[in-house]
Amino acid sequence: MIRVTLFRRTPEPKTITVAVGEASYAVRVSRNRRARRYTLRIHTALREAVLTMPWRGNLADASRFAQAHGGWLAQRLAQLPEVAPFADGESVPLRGVEHRIVHRPRMRGTVWVEQAGDERLLCVAGAVEHAARRVRDFLKREARRDLEAAVASYARALNVRVRRMSIRDQSSRWGSCNSAGVLSFSWRLILCPPFVLDYLAAHEVAHLVEMNHSARFWKVLRQVCPATDEATRWLDSHGNALHRYGAAKLSDQGEY
């Protein structure tokens, strides 16, 4: 009998540590069969550094590569916006307007909005350990409500059919559309001014007319959404910062 020994890669650590001065940073290592070189990037949505390496690369080379770019890594991580957890006293933009989160443990209900003078409050009832989840669930519901209304309006305008719509926490895109008529959006669009959410709804519905980013696609989109250019500029300037909300600690900013 001929026995064939299958090659099994020895389990290896999922992160390496990069020292920069007195500070140290954890870098997640990811092997990729299509990678031809080592690359280092900052994933702002997850607030982590990721080093992608060739499938046959080795950790020693990966560690040397990351260490050689430690200064870049430290600078980029330092530039990430301050996190804003869903906790009492923190602020969160709802439809682009700042709301201060207020925990009301003795109140019944879940989450609601109040006006206190010139200040808008996002009130959260119940135990403190459930507050962050309740705020997130509230924002997701509001996002779904606004997006469903906008998508339905643009579907009628463009005479197309949307089969299904989902709300997720996507880190690399604000929306997507496939040829079967299934649309997906990030719930974080509820944090944007309404014209930005409206633009994303129009953008994905327009893909049901043109499944590409051709000149014709942009023509169709601008015909139904005149705020297209203004909305894309807003996302370019402020989009990455939206991922800081609701983070316990917090697409890509670049890579080496």
PyRosetta script that sets phi, psi and omega in degrees:
from pyrosetta import init, pose_from_sequence

init()
pose = pose_from_sequence("MIRVTLFRRTPEPKTITVAVGEASYAVRVSRNRRARRYTLRIHTALREAVLTMPWRGNLADASRFAQAHGGWLAQRLAQLPEVAPFADGESVPLRGVEHRIVHRPRMRGTVWVEQAGDERLLCVAGAVEHAARRVRDFLKREARRDLEAAVASYARALNVRVRRMSIRDQSSRWGSCNSAGVLSFSWRLILCPPFVLDYLAAHEVAHLVEMNHSARFWKVLRQVCPATDEATRWLDSHGNALHRYGAAKLSDQGEY")
pose.set_psi(1, 133.5)
pose.set_omega(1, 179.0)
pose.set_phi(2, -97.1)
pose.set_psi(2, 124.8)
pose.set_omega(2, 179.8)
pose.set_phi(3, -99.4)
pose.set_psi(3, 132.5)
pose.set_omega(3, 178.3)
pose.set_phi(4, -106.6)
pose.set_psi(4, 122.8)
pose.set_omega(4, 179.1)
pose.set_phi(5, -91.7)
pose.set_psi(5, 118.0)
pose.set_omega(5, 179.4)
pose.set_phi(6, -81.5)
pose.set_psi(6, 138.8)
pose.set_omega(6, 179.5)
pose.set_phi(7, -75.7)
pose.set_psi(7, 125.2)
pose.set_omega(7, 176.5)
pose.set_phi(8, -120.8)
pose.set_psi(8, 125.8)
pose.set_omega(8, -179.8)
pose.set_phi(9, -71.0)
pose.set_psi(9, 132.8)
pose.set_omega(9, 178.0)
pose.set_phi(10, -62.8)
pose.set_psi(10, 132.2)
pose.set_omega(10, 178.7)
pose.set_phi(11, -53.5)
pose.set_psi(11, 136.4)
pose.set_omega(11, -177.6)
pose.set_phi(12, -129.7)
pose.set_psi(12, 158.5)
pose.set_omega(12, -179.6)
pose.set_phi(13, -62.4)
pose.set_psi(13, 148.1)
pose.set_omega(13, -179.4)
pose.set_phi(14, -84.7)
pose.set_psi(14, -13.7)
pose.set_omega(14, 178.7)
pose.set_phi(15, -135.4)
pose.set_psi(15, 155.7)
pose.set_omega(15, 170.8)
pose.set_phi(16, -123.2)
pose.set_psi(16, 160.3)
pose.set_omega(16, -177.3)
pose.set_phi(17, -110.3)
pose.set_psi(17, 133.0)
pose.set_omega(17, 178.1)
pose.set_phi(18, -114.1)
pose.set_psi(18, 126.4)
pose.set_omega(18, 179.4)
pose.set_phi(19, -99.6)
pose.set_psi(19, 129.8)
pose.set_omega(19, 176.8)
pose.set_phi(20, -131.7)
pose.set_psi(20, 105.5)
pose.set_omega(20, -173.9)
pose.set_phi(21, 62.9)
pose.set_psi(21, -126.7)
pose.set_omega(21, 178.6)
pose.set_phi(22, -91.9)
pose.set_psi(22, -3.2)
pose.set_omega(22, -178.8)
pose.set_phi(23, -97.6)
pose.set_psi(23, 155.8)
pose.set_omega(23, 175.3)
pose.set_phi(24, -133.9)
pose.set_psi(24, 147.1)
pose.set_omega(24, -175.1)
pose.set_phi(25, -130.8)
pose.set_psi(25, 137.0)
pose.set_omega(25, 175.6)
pose.set_phi(26, -85.8)
pose.set_psi(26, 133.8)
pose.set_omega(26, 179.6)
pose.set_phi(27, -122.5)
pose.set_psi(27, 121.1)
pose.set_omega(27, 178.6)
pose.set_phi(28, -76.1)
pose.set_psi(28, 134.8)
pose.set_omega(28, -178.2)
pose.set_phi(29, -103.3)
pose.set_psi(29, 132.0)
pose.set_omega(29, -179.8)
pose.set_phi(30, -131.9)
pose.set_psi(30, 119.6)
pose.set_omega(30, 175.0)
pose.set_phi(31, -83.2)
pose.set_psi(31, 141.4)
pose.set_omega(31, -178.4)
pose.set_phi(32, -138.1)
pose.set_psi(32, 125.4)
pose.set_omega(32, -177.5)
pose.set_phi(33, -64.6)
pose.set_psi(33, -24.8)
pose.set_omega(33, -178.7)
pose.set_phi(34, -92.9)
pose.set_psi(34, -8.0)
pose.set_omega(34, -178.6)
pose.set_phi(35, -70.4)
pose.set_psi(35, 136.3)
pose.set_omega(35, 177.8)
pose.set_phi(36, -109.6)
pose.set_psi(36, -8.2)
pose.set_omega(36, -179.5)
pose.set_phi(37, -152.6)
pose.set_psi(37, 170.2)
pose.set_omega(37, 176.8)
pose.set_phi(38, -82.4)
pose.set_psi(38, 134.1)
pose.set_omega(38, 176.1)
pose.set_phi(39, -132.8)
pose.set_psi(39, 145.1)
pose.set_omega(39, -179.9)
pose.set_phi(40, -124.1)
pose.set_psi(40, 129.6)
pose.set_omega(40, 179.9)
pose.set_phi(41, -140.9)
pose.set_psi(41, 163.0)
pose.set_omega(41, 176.7)
pose.set_phi(42, -108.5)
pose.set_psi(42, 122.9)
pose.set_omega(42, 178.2)
pose.set_phi(43, -96.1)
pose.set_psi(43, 100.9)
pose.set_omega(43, -173.2)
pose.set_phi(44, -67.5)
pose.set_psi(44, -34.2)
pose.set_omega(44, -178.4)
pose.set_phi(45, -63.7)
pose.set_psi(45, -36.0)
pose.set_omega(45, -179.3)
pose.set_phi(46, -99.5)
pose.set_psi(46, -5.0)
pose.set_omega(46, -179.1)
pose.set_phi(47, 53.9)
pose.set_psi(47, 53.6)
pose.set_omega(47, 179.6)
pose.set_phi(48, -146.3)
pose.set_psi(48, 157.8)
pose.set_omega(48, 174.1)
pose.set_phi(49, -96.3)
pose.set_psi(49, 137.8)
pose.set_omega(49, -177.7)
pose.set_phi(50, -127.3)
pose.set_psi(50, 127.3)
pose.set_omega(50, 175.2)
pose.set_phi(51, -108.9)
pose.set_psi(51, 118.4)
pose.set_omega(51, 177.0)
pose.set_phi(52, -97.2)
pose.set_psi(52, 132.4)
pose.set_omega(52, -176.3)
pose.set_phi(53, -129.8)
pose.set_psi(53, 153.5)
pose.set_omega(53, 176.4)
pose.set_phi(54, -58.7)
pose.set_psi(54, 154.5)
pose.set_omega(54, -177.4)
pose.set_phi(55, -57.5)
pose.set_psi(55, -37.7)
pose.set_omega(55, -178.6)
pose.set_phi(56, -96.9)
pose.set_psi(56, 11.1)
pose.set_omega(56, 177.2)
pose.set_phi(57, -70.0)
pose.set_psi(57, 170.5)
pose.set_omega(57, 178.6)
pose.set_phi(58, -125.4)
pose.set_psi(58, 155.3)
pose.set_omega(58, -174.2)
pose.set_phi(59, -65.0)
pose.set_psi(59, -30.1)
pose.set_omega(59, 179.4)
pose.set_phi(60, -63.7)
pose.set_psi(60, -45.0)
pose.set_omega(60, 177.2)
pose.set_phi(61, -66.0)
pose.set_psi(61, -39.0)
pose.set_omega(61, 179.2)
pose.set_phi(62, -62.6)
pose.set_psi(62, -42.5)
pose.set_omega(62, 179.9)
pose.set_phi(63, -64.9)
pose.set_psi(63, -41.7)
pose.set_omega(63, 178.6)
pose.set_phi(64, -64.6)
pose.set_psi(64, -39.1)
pose.set_omega(64, 179.6)
pose.set_phi(65, -63.5)
pose.set_psi(65, -47.2)
pose.set_omega(65, -179.5)
pose.set_phi(66, -63.5)
pose.set_psi(66, -42.1)
pose.set_omega(66, -179.4)
pose.set_phi(67, -64.4)
pose.set_psi(67, -37.1)
pose.set_omega(67, 179.7)
pose.set_phi(68, -63.7)
pose.set_psi(68, -25.9)
pose.set_omega(68, -179.6)
pose.set_phi(69, -110.4)
pose.set_psi(69, 25.7)
pose.set_omega(69, -178.6)
pose.set_phi(70, -60.5)
pose.set_psi(70, -37.9)
pose.set_omega(70, 180.0)
pose.set_phi(71, -63.0)
pose.set_psi(71, -43.4)
pose.set_omega(71, 177.3)
pose.set_phi(72, -62.3)
pose.set_psi(72, -42.8)
pose.set_omega(72, -179.4)
pose.set_phi(73, -61.2)
pose.set_psi(73, -48.1)
pose.set_omega(73, -178.7)
pose.set_phi(74, -62.8)
pose.set_psi(74, -40.2)
pose.set_omega(74, -179.6)
pose.set_phi(75, -64.6)
pose.set_psi(75, -45.6)
pose.set_omega(75, -178.9)
pose.set_phi(76, -65.7)
pose.set_psi(76, -40.8)
pose.set_omega(76, 179.0)
pose.set_phi(77, -65.8)
pose.set_psi(77, -36.3)
pose.set_omega(77, 179.0)
pose.set_phi(78, -67.8)
pose.set_psi(78, -25.3)
pose.set_omega(78, -178.8)
pose.set_phi(79, -83.0)
pose.set_psi(79, -8.1)
pose.set_omega(79, 178.6)
pose.set_phi(80, -64.0)
pose.set_psi(80, 138.5)
pose.set_omega(80, -179.7)
pose.set_phi(81, -63.4)
pose.set_psi(81, 150.1)
pose.set_omega(81, -179.7)
pose.set_phi(82, -59.6)
pose.set_psi(82, 140.8)
pose.set_omega(82, -179.0)
pose.set_phi(83, -72.2)
pose.set_psi(83, 154.1)
pose.set_omega(83, 179.0)
pose.set_phi(84, -134.8)
pose.set_psi(84, 85.6)
pose.set_omega(84, -179.0)
pose.set_phi(85, -66.2)
pose.set_psi(85, 158.9)
pose.set_omega(85, 177.0)
pose.set_phi(86, -82.2)
pose.set_psi(86, 80.9)
pose.set_omega(86, -176.0)
pose.set_phi(87, -138.0)
pose.set_psi(87, 161.2)
pose.set_omega(87, -178.7)
pose.set_phi(88, -53.6)
pose.set_psi(88, 128.5)
pose.set_omega(88, 178.1)
pose.set_phi(89, 93.2)
pose.set_psi(89, -17.2)
pose.set_omega(89, 178.5)
pose.set_phi(90, -79.1)
pose.set_psi(90, 160.4)
pose.set_omega(90, 178.7)
pose.set_phi(91, -110.7)
pose.set_psi(91, 147.4)
pose.set_omega(91, 177.4)
pose.set_phi(92, -141.9)
pose.set_psi(92, 135.5)
pose.set_omega(92, 177.7)
pose.set_phi(93, -81.3)
pose.set_psi(93, 121.6)
pose.set_omega(93, 174.8)
pose.set_phi(94, -107.7)
pose.set_psi(94, 116.2)
pose.set_omega(94, -173.2)
pose.set_phi(95, 53.6)
pose.set_psi(95, 37.1)
pose.set_omega(95, 175.6)
pose.set_phi(96, 84.1)
pose.set_psi(96, -0.8)
pose.set_omega(96, -178.9)
pose.set_phi(97, -110.8)
pose.set_psi(97, 128.6)
pose.set_omega(97, -177.8)
pose.set_phi(98, -64.6)
pose.set_psi(98, 132.6)
pose.set_omega(98, 174.5)
pose.set_phi(99, -126.4)
pose.set_psi(99, 132.8)
pose.set_omega(99, 176.7)
pose.set_phi(100, -89.5)
pose.set_psi(100, 130.4)
pose.set_omega(100, 179.8)
pose.set_phi(101, -77.7)
pose.set_psi(101, 128.1)
pose.set_omega(101, 178.9)
pose.set_phi(102, -125.0)
pose.set_psi(102, 121.8)
pose.set_omega(102, 179.8)
pose.set_phi(103, -85.8)
pose.set_psi(103, 126.8)
pose.set_omega(103, 178.9)
pose.set_phi(104, -120.1)
pose.set_psi(104, 80.3)
pose.set_omega(104, -172.5)
pose.set_phi(105, -62.7)
pose.set_psi(105, -27.0)
pose.set_omega(105, -176.8)
pose.set_phi(106, -91.6)
pose.set_psi(106, -3.3)
pose.set_omega(106, -179.3)
pose.set_phi(107, -86.8)
pose.set_psi(107, 154.1)
pose.set_omega(107, 174.6)
pose.set_phi(108, -93.9)
pose.set_psi(108, 156.5)
pose.set_omega(108, -179.4)
pose.set_phi(109, 110.6)
pose.set_psi(109, -162.9)
pose.set_omega(109, -178.7)
pose.set_phi(110, -122.5)
pose.set_psi(110, -81.1)
pose.set_omega(110, -179.0)
pose.set_phi(111, -137.8)
pose.set_psi(111, 137.9)
pose.set_omega(111, 177.3)
pose.set_phi(112, -150.5)
pose.set_psi(112, 166.2)
pose.set_omega(112, -178.0)
pose.set_phi(113, -106.4)
pose.set_psi(113, 137.3)
pose.set_omega(113, 175.1)
pose.set_phi(114, -129.4)
pose.set_psi(114, 156.4)
pose.set_omega(114, 174.2)
pose.set_phi(115, -110.2)
pose.set_psi(115, 125.7)
pose.set_omega(115, 178.6)
pose.set_phi(116, -123.7)
pose.set_psi(116, 91.8)
pose.set_omega(116, -175.1)
pose.set_phi(117, 66.3)
pose.set_psi(117, -123.2)
pose.set_omega(117, 178.1)
pose.set_phi(118, -90.3)
pose.set_psi(118, -0.6)
pose.set_omega(118, -175.4)
pose.set_phi(119, -103.5)
pose.set_psi(119, 140.0)
pose.set_omega(119, 174.8)
pose.set_phi(120, -101.6)
pose.set_psi(120, 135.3)
pose.set_omega(120, -177.0)
pose.set_phi(121, -115.2)
pose.set_psi(121, 144.0)
pose.set_omega(121, 170.7)
pose.set_phi(122, -111.9)
pose.set_psi(122, 103.8)
pose.set_omega(122, -172.2)
pose.set_phi(123, -92.9)
pose.set_psi(123, 137.9)
pose.set_omega(123, -176.7)
pose.set_phi(124, -125.9)
pose.set_psi(124, 123.3)
pose.set_omega(124, -179.9)
pose.set_phi(125, -92.3)
pose.set_psi(125, 166.5)
pose.set_omega(125, 171.6)
pose.set_phi(126, 90.6)
pose.set_psi(126, -171.9)
pose.set_omega(126, -176.5)
pose.set_phi(127, -65.6)
pose.set_psi(127, 146.8)
pose.set_omega(127, -175.3)
pose.set_phi(128, -62.7)
pose.set_psi(128, -31.8)
pose.set_omega(128, -177.9)
pose.set_phi(129, -68.6)
pose.set_psi(129, -14.9)
pose.set_omega(129, 179.0)
pose.set_phi(130, -102.4)
pose.set_psi(130, -3.8)
pose.set_omega(130, -171.5)
pose.set_phi(131, -62.6)
pose.set_psi(131, -48.7)
pose.set_omega(131, -176.7)
pose.set_phi(132, -61.3)
pose.set_psi(132, -43.2)
pose.set_omega(132, 179.4)
pose.set_phi(133, -64.4)
pose.set_psi(133, -39.4)
pose.set_omega(133, -179.3)
pose.set_phi(134, -66.2)
pose.set_psi(134, -38.9)
pose.set_omega(134, 176.8)
pose.set_phi(135, -64.2)
pose.set_psi(135, -45.7)
pose.set_omega(135, -179.6)
pose.set_phi(136, -61.4)
pose.set_psi(136, -44.5)
pose.set_omega(136, 179.9)
pose.set_phi(137, -63.2)
pose.set_psi(137, -39.1)
pose.set_omega(137, 177.9)
pose.set_phi(138, -62.1)
pose.set_psi(138, -45.9)
pose.set_omega(138, -180.0)
pose.set_phi(139, -63.8)
pose.set_psi(139, -37.5)
pose.set_omega(139, 177.4)
pose.set_phi(140, -64.4)
pose.set_psi(140, -41.4)
pose.set_omega(140, 179.1)
pose.set_phi(141, -64.6)
pose.set_psi(141, -42.1)
pose.set_omega(141, 178.8)
pose.set_phi(142, -64.6)
pose.set_psi(142, -40.0)
pose.set_omega(142, 178.3)
pose.set_phi(143, -62.5)
pose.set_psi(143, -44.5)
pose.set_omega(143, 179.6)
pose.set_phi(144, -61.6)
pose.set_psi(144, -43.5)
pose.set_omega(144, -179.0)
pose.set_phi(145, -61.3)
pose.set_psi(145, -47.9)
pose.set_omega(145, -178.7)
pose.set_phi(146, -67.4)
pose.set_psi(146, -41.0)
pose.set_omega(146, -178.0)
pose.set_phi(147, -70.3)
pose.set_psi(147, -39.3)
pose.set_omega(147, 178.5)
pose.set_phi(148, -61.1)
pose.set_psi(148, -41.1)
pose.set_omega(148, 179.8)
pose.set_phi(149, -65.9)
pose.set_psi(149, -44.3)
pose.set_omega(149, -178.9)
pose.set_phi(150, -67.9)
pose.set_psi(150, -42.4)
pose.set_omega(150, 179.9)
pose.set_phi(151, -63.1)
pose.set_psi(151, -44.0)
pose.set_omega(151, -180.0)
pose.set_phi(152, -61.9)
pose.set_psi(152, -39.7)
pose.set_omega(152, 179.8)
pose.set_phi(153, -64.2)
pose.set_psi(153, -45.4)
pose.set_omega(153, -178.9)
pose.set_phi(154, -73.0)
pose.set_psi(154, -31.5)
pose.set_omega(154, 176.5)
pose.set_phi(155, -63.5)
pose.set_psi(155, -38.9)
pose.set_omega(155, 176.7)
pose.set_phi(156, -67.6)
pose.set_psi(156, -41.9)
pose.set_omega(156, -178.2)
pose.set_phi(157, -63.4)
pose.set_psi(157, -35.7)
pose.set_omega(157, -176.8)
pose.set_phi(158, -99.9)
pose.set_psi(158, 0.0)
pose.set_omega(158, 177.1)
pose.set_phi(159, 56.6)
pose.set_psi(159, 49.7)
pose.set_omega(159, 177.1)
pose.set_phi(160, -125.9)
pose.set_psi(160, 165.0)
pose.set_omega(160, -178.1)
pose.set_phi(161, -114.0)
pose.set_psi(161, 126.6)
pose.set_omega(161, 173.9)
pose.set_phi(162, -97.8)
pose.set_psi(162, 121.4)
pose.set_omega(162, -175.7)
pose.set_phi(163, -82.7)
pose.set_psi(163, -38.0)
pose.set_omega(163, -177.8)
pose.set_phi(164, -158.7)
pose.set_psi(164, 152.6)
pose.set_omega(164, 177.7)
pose.set_phi(165, -135.5)
pose.set_psi(165, 135.6)
pose.set_omega(165, 178.4)
pose.set_phi(166, -125.2)
pose.set_psi(166, 154.5)
pose.set_omega(166, 178.5)
pose.set_phi(167, -117.1)
pose.set_psi(167, 124.9)
pose.set_omega(167, -177.4)
pose.set_phi(168, -134.0)
pose.set_psi(168, -179.2)
pose.set_omega(168, 173.0)
pose.set_phi(169, -113.1)
pose.set_psi(169, 72.9)
pose.set_omega(169, -176.1)
pose.set_phi(170, -78.2)
pose.set_psi(170, 135.5)
pose.set_omega(170, -176.8)
pose.set_phi(171, -95.6)
pose.set_psi(171, -17.0)
pose.set_omega(171, -173.8)
pose.set_phi(172, -112.4)
pose.set_psi(172, -10.6)
pose.set_omega(172, 179.8)
pose.set_phi(173, -153.1)
pose.set_psi(173, 155.4)
pose.set_omega(173, -179.2)
pose.set_phi(174, -89.2)
pose.set_psi(174, -23.6)
pose.set_omega(174, 179.6)
pose.set_phi(175, -161.7)
pose.set_psi(175, 164.6)
pose.set_omega(175, 177.6)
pose.set_phi(176, -153.4)
pose.set_psi(176, 160.8)
pose.set_omega(176, -179.5)
pose.set_phi(177, -148.7)
pose.set_psi(177, 138.0)
pose.set_omega(177, 174.2)
pose.set_phi(178, -115.6)
pose.set_psi(178, 170.3)
pose.set_omega(178, -174.0)
pose.set_phi(179, -67.1)
pose.set_psi(179, -15.8)
pose.set_omega(179, 178.6)
pose.set_phi(180, -82.7)
pose.set_psi(180, -1.4)
pose.set_omega(180, 178.9)
pose.set_phi(181, 86.8)
pose.set_psi(181, 22.6)
pose.set_omega(181, 178.3)
pose.set_phi(182, -100.0)
pose.set_psi(182, 122.9)
pose.set_omega(182, -179.0)
pose.set_phi(183, -109.5)
pose.set_psi(183, 146.8)
pose.set_omega(183, 177.1)
pose.set_phi(184, -136.4)
pose.set_psi(184, 140.4)
pose.set_omega(184, -178.7)
pose.set_phi(185, -135.8)
pose.set_psi(185, 155.3)
pose.set_omega(185, 172.5)
pose.set_phi(186, -81.2)
pose.set_psi(186, 134.3)
pose.set_omega(186, 178.0)
pose.set_phi(187, -64.7)
pose.set_psi(187, -19.7)
pose.set_omega(187, -177.4)
pose.set_phi(188, -67.2)
pose.set_psi(188, -9.7)
pose.set_omega(188, 175.7)
pose.set_phi(189, -63.9)
pose.set_psi(189, -20.7)
pose.set_omega(189, 177.9)
pose.set_phi(190, -70.0)
pose.set_psi(190, -14.5)
pose.set_omega(190, 177.5)
pose.set_phi(191, -81.3)
pose.set_psi(191, -16.8)
pose.set_omega(191, -176.6)
pose.set_phi(192, -83.4)
pose.set_psi(192, 162.1)
pose.set_omega(192, 168.0)
pose.set_phi(193, -58.2)
pose.set_psi(193, 148.2)
pose.set_omega(193, -175.2)
pose.set_phi(194, -53.9)
pose.set_psi(194, -34.2)
pose.set_omega(194, -177.2)
pose.set_phi(195, -66.5)
pose.set_psi(195, -22.9)
pose.set_omega(195, 178.2)
pose.set_phi(196, -76.4)
pose.set_psi(196, -46.9)
pose.set_omega(196, 175.6)
pose.set_phi(197, -59.2)
pose.set_psi(197, -42.2)
pose.set_omega(197, 179.9)
pose.set_phi(198, -60.4)
pose.set_psi(198, -42.1)
pose.set_omega(198, 178.4)
pose.set_phi(199, -62.2)
pose.set_psi(199, -44.0)
pose.set_omega(199, -179.2)
pose.set_phi(200, -63.9)
pose.set_psi(200, -37.6)
pose.set_omega(200, 176.2)
pose.set_phi(201, -61.9)
pose.set_psi(201, -46.0)
pose.set_omega(201, 179.2)
pose.set_phi(202, -62.9)
pose.set_psi(202, -40.6)
pose.set_omega(202, -178.0)
pose.set_phi(203, -59.2)
pose.set_psi(203, -49.5)
pose.set_omega(203, -176.8)
pose.set_phi(204, -71.5)
pose.set_psi(204, -36.7)
pose.set_omega(204, 177.4)
pose.set_phi(205, -66.2)
pose.set_psi(205, -36.8)
pose.set_omega(205, 178.9)
pose.set_phi(206, -62.9)
pose.set_psi(206, -24.8)
pose.set_omega(206, 176.6)
pose.set_phi(207, -66.5)
pose.set_psi(207, -19.1)
pose.set_omega(207, 176.0)
pose.set_phi(208, -75.4)
pose.set_psi(208, -11.1)
pose.set_omega(208, 171.9)
pose.set_phi(209, -95.2)
pose.set_psi(209, -44.8)
pose.set_omega(209, 179.2)
pose.set_phi(210, -133.7)
pose.set_psi(210, 110.9)
pose.set_omega(210, -178.6)
pose.set_phi(211, -84.2)
pose.set_psi(211, 55.2)
pose.set_omega(211, -179.2)
pose.set_phi(212, -165.2)
pose.set_psi(212, -175.0)
pose.set_omega(212, 175.7)
pose.set_phi(213, -118.2)
pose.set_psi(213, 45.1)
pose.set_omega(213, 179.5)
pose.set_phi(214, -74.7)
pose.set_psi(214, 172.8)
pose.set_omega(214, 176.5)
pose.set_phi(215, -59.3)
pose.set_psi(215, -36.6)
pose.set_omega(215, 179.8)
pose.set_phi(216, -65.9)
pose.set_psi(216, -39.3)
pose.set_omega(216, 177.5)
pose.set_phi(217, -58.0)
pose.set_psi(217, -50.2)
pose.set_omega(217, -177.9)
pose.set_phi(218, -64.6)
pose.set_psi(218, -32.0)
pose.set_omega(218, 177.0)
pose.set_phi(219, -66.3)
pose.set_psi(219, -45.4)
pose.set_omega(219, 178.1)
pose.set_phi(220, -61.1)
pose.set_psi(220, -45.1)
pose.set_omega(220, -177.4)
pose.set_phi(221, -63.0)
pose.set_psi(221, -47.1)
pose.set_omega(221, -177.4)
pose.set_phi(222, -67.8)
pose.set_psi(222, -25.8)
pose.set_omega(222, 177.8)
pose.set_phi(223, -66.1)
pose.set_psi(223, -35.8)
pose.set_omega(223, -178.3)
pose.set_phi(224, -98.4)
pose.set_psi(224, -17.9)
pose.set_omega(224, -178.4)
pose.set_phi(225, -133.9)
pose.set_psi(225, 87.5)
pose.set_omega(225, -179.2)
pose.set_phi(226, -62.9)
pose.set_psi(226, -20.0)
pose.set_omega(226, -178.5)
pose.set_phi(227, -85.6)
pose.set_psi(227, 13.9)
pose.set_omega(227, -176.4)
pose.set_phi(228, -53.8)
pose.set_psi(228, -51.7)
pose.set_omega(228, -175.8)
pose.set_phi(229, -66.6)
pose.set_psi(229, -40.5)
pose.set_omega(229, 178.8)
pose.set_phi(230, -63.3)
pose.set_psi(230, -41.3)
pose.set_omega(230, -178.9)
pose.set_phi(231, -68.3)
pose.set_psi(231, -40.8)
pose.set_omega(231, 179.5)
pose.set_phi(232, -66.4)
pose.set_psi(232, -35.8)
pose.set_omega(232, 176.7)
pose.set_phi(233, -65.6)
pose.set_psi(233, -39.2)
pose.set_omega(233, 179.2)
pose.set_phi(234, -62.7)
pose.set_psi(234, -45.3)
pose.set_omega(234, -179.8)
pose.set_phi(235, -65.7)
pose.set_psi(235, -38.5)
pose.set_omega(235, 177.7)
pose.set_phi(236, -61.1)
pose.set_psi(236, -37.1)
pose.set_omega(236, -176.6)
pose.set_phi(237, -84.4)
pose.set_psi(237, -35.7)
pose.set_omega(237, -169.9)
pose.set_phi(238, -121.8)
pose.set_psi(238, -8.4)
pose.set_omega(238, -172.8)
pose.set_phi(239, -58.1)
pose.set_psi(239, -47.4)
pose.set_omega(239, -177.4)
pose.set_phi(240, -59.6)
pose.set_psi(240, -35.3)
pose.set_omega(240, -177.2)
pose.set_phi(241, -66.5)
pose.set_psi(241, -19.5)
pose.set_omega(241, -179.2)
pose.set_phi(242, -65.9)
pose.set_psi(242, -22.6)
pose.set_omega(242, -177.9)
pose.set_phi(243, -75.5)
pose.set_psi(243, -8.7)
pose.set_omega(243, -179.0)
pose.set_phi(244, -79.5)
pose.set_psi(244, -18.8)
pose.set_omega(244, -176.2)
pose.set_phi(245, -77.5)
pose.set_psi(245, 131.0)
pose.set_omega(245, 179.5)
pose.set_phi(246, 82.7)
pose.set_psi(246, 6.9)
pose.set_omega(246, -178.4)
pose.set_phi(247, -88.2)
pose.set_psi(247, 140.6)
pose.set_omega(247, 175.7)
pose.set_phi(248, -77.1)
pose.set_psi(248, -34.5)
pose.set_omega(248, 175.6)
pose.set_phi(249, -135.0)
pose.set_psi(249, -8.6)
pose.set_omega(249, -178.3)
pose.set_phi(250, 103.8)
pose.set_psi(251, -60.1)
pose.set_omega(251, 178.0)
pose.set_phi(252, -9.4)
pose.set_psi(252, 147.1)
pose.set_omega(252, -180.0)
pose.set_phi(253, -93.3)
pose.set_psi(253, -13.8)
pose.set_omega(253, -177.7)
pose.set_phi(254, 152.0)
pose.set_psi(254, 176.7)
pose.set_omega(254, 178.9)
pose.set_phi(255, -155.4)
pose.set_psi(255, 161.5)
pose.set_omega(255, 173.1)
pose.set_phi(256, -109.1)
pose.dump_pdb("model.pdb")
